[in-house]
């Protein structure tokens, strides 16, 4: 089985597949980043309070802060952050006050004003995309150099 994987990784097709995956991640990263920029451009700010730390069914080890804040109209909005935290890091505690960003017309789309909450997905996509892209380019160049060397 290991030999099959090794041979597959030496294939030029795999190099181009990795390149496609890497560039795809970078393109998605660009779209996600523009979406975040657009969100930030139109976002209102409020102070929110962590009312609970919950475990989502899809994650057994991360805790997600449930936050309550009041929008500009005085309506109470409660949302659960999409960014979970390991209990060992313990960044949020019940009762903590956090900065919240939200769209005035869509207060349910609120986000905690933190780097990872806003840019975590973009950063992850950029890192994965860069690793796939650069490693595949290296693999393609190496493969082309070895085939040119074997022909002459």
C-alpha positions as CSV (number, residue, x, y, z in Angstrom):
1,X,0.0,0.0,0.0
2,X,2.8,2.4,0.9
3,X,4.5,1.8,-2.5
4,X,1.3,2.7,-4.3
5,X,1.1,5.9,-2.4
6,X,4.7,6.6,-3.1
7,X,4.3,6.0,-6.8
8,X,1.2,8.1,-6.9
9,X,3.1,11.0,-5.2
10,X,5.8,10.7,-7.9
11,X,3.2,11.2,-10.7
12,X,3.0,14.5,-12.5
13,X,-0.8,14.2,-12.3
14,X,-0.6,14.4,-8.5
15,X,1.6,17.5,-8.7
16,X,-1.0,19.2,-10.9
17,X,-3.8,18.0,-8.6
18,X,-2.0,19.5,-5.6
19,X,-1.4,22.7,-7.6
20,X,-5.1,22.9,-8.4
21,X,-6.1,22.3,-4.7
22,X,-3.6,24.9,-3.5
23,X,-4.7,27.6,-6.0
24,X,-8.4,26.7,-5.2
25,X,-7.7,27.3,-1.5
26,X,-6.0,30.6,-2.3
27,X,-9.0,31.7,-4.5
28,X,-11.5,30.8,-1.7
29,X,-9.2,32.6,0.8
30,X,-9.5,35.8,-1.4
31,X,-13.3,35.5,-1.5
32,X,-13.6,34.9,2.2
33,X,-11.2,37.9,2.9
34,X,-13.3,40.2,0.7
35,X,-16.4,39.1,2.5
36,X,-14.7,39.9,5.9
37,X,-13.6,43.3,4.6
38,X,-17.1,44.0,3.4
39,X,-18.5,42.9,6.8
40,X,-16.0,45.1,8.7
41,X,-16.8,48.1,6.4
42,X,-20.5,48.0,7.3
43,X,-20.3,46.6,10.8
44,X,-21.6,48.3,14.0
45,X,-19.9,47.7,17.3
46,X,-21.3,46.8,20.7
47,X,-20.3,45.3,24.0
48,X,-21.5,41.8,24.5
49,X,-21.5,39.5,27.5
50,X,-20.5,35.9,27.5
51,X,-23.6,34.1,28.9
52,X,-22.5,30.6,28.5
53,X,-19.8,28.3,27.1
54,X,-21.3,25.5,25.1
55,X,-20.1,22.4,23.3
56,X,-21.4,21.9,19.8
57,X,-22.3,18.4,18.7
58,X,-19.7,18.4,16.0
59,X,-16.9,19.3,18.4
60,X,-16.2,17.3,21.5
61,X,-13.3,19.3,22.8
62,X,-14.0,22.9,21.9
63,X,-16.1,25.4,23.8
64,X,-18.0,28.1,21.9
65,X,-19.0,31.3,23.7
66,X,-22.7,32.2,23.6
67,X,-22.8,36.0,23.7
68,X,-25.6,38.4,24.4
69,X,-25.6,42.1,23.2
70,X,-27.9,44.9,22.5
71,X,-28.1,46.3,19.0
72,X,-28.6,50.0,18.1
73,X,-32.3,49.7,18.5
74,X,-32.0,48.2,22.0
75,X,-33.0,44.7,20.9
76,X,-31.3,41.9,22.8
77,X,-29.4,39.6,20.4
78,X,-27.9,36.2,21.5
79,X,-25.5,34.3,19.2
80,X,-23.0,31.6,19.5
81,X,-19.5,32.3,18.1
82,X,-18.3,30.1,15.2
83,X,-14.8,30.1,16.7
84,X,-14.4,27.5,19.4
85,X,-11.7,27.4,22.1
86,X,-10.0,24.5,23.8
87,X,-10.9,24.3,27.5
88,X,-7.2,24.3,28.4
89,X,-6.8,27.8,26.7
90,X,-9.9,29.1,28.5
91,X,-10.0,32.5,26.8
92,X,-13.6,33.3,27.7
93,X,-15.3,33.0,31.0
94,X,-19.0,33.3,31.7
95,X,-19.7,37.0,32.4
96,X,-16.8,38.3,30.3
97,X,-17.4,41.5,28.3
98,X,-16.3,41.2,24.7
99,X,-16.5,43.5,21.7
100,X,-19.0,42.4,19.1
101,X,-19.3,43.4,15.5
102,X,-22.6,43.0,13.6
103,X,-24.5,44.3,10.6
104,X,-27.3,46.7,11.6
105,X,-29.7,45.0,9.2
106,X,-28.6,41.4,10.1
107,X,-27.7,41.5,13.9
108,X,-27.8,37.7,14.0
109,X,-24.7,37.6,11.8
110,X,-22.6,39.0,14.7
111,X,-19.0,38.1,15.3
112,X,-16.6,38.5,18.2
113,X,-14.1,41.2,17.4
114,X,-11.0,39.1,17.6
115,X,-8.4,38.2,15.0
116,X,-9.2,34.5,14.8
117,X,-12.9,35.0,14.8
118,X,-12.6,37.4,11.8
119,X,-9.6,36.1,10.0
120,X,-9.1,32.5,11.1
121,X,-10.6,30.8,8.1
122,X,-8.8,33.1,5.7
123,X,-5.5,32.4,7.4
124,X,-6.0,28.7,7.4
125,X,-7.0,28.7,3.7
126,X,-4.0,30.8,2.9
127,X,-1.5,28.5,4.8
128,X,-3.0,25.3,3.3
129,X,-3.2,26.8,-0.2
130,X,0.4,28.1,0.0
131,X,1.8,24.8,1.2
132,X,0.0,22.9,-1.5
133,X,0.9,25.4,-4.2
134,X,4.6,25.7,-3.4
135,X,5.1,22.0,-2.8
136,X,3.4,21.1,-6.0
137,X,5.4,23.7,-8.0
138,X,8.6,22.2,-6.4
139,X,7.4,18.7,-7.3
140,X,6.5,19.7,-10.9
141,X,9.9,21.5,-11.4
142,X,11.8,18.5,-10.0
143,X,9.8,16.0,-12.1
144,X,10.4,18.1,-15.3
145,X,14.2,18.4,-14.5
146,X,14.4,14.6,-14.0
147,X,12.6,13.9,-17.2
148,X,14.8,16.4,-19.2
149,X,17.9,14.9,-17.6
150,X,16.9,11.3,-18.5
151,X,16.1,12.3,-22.1
152,X,19.5,13.8,-22.9
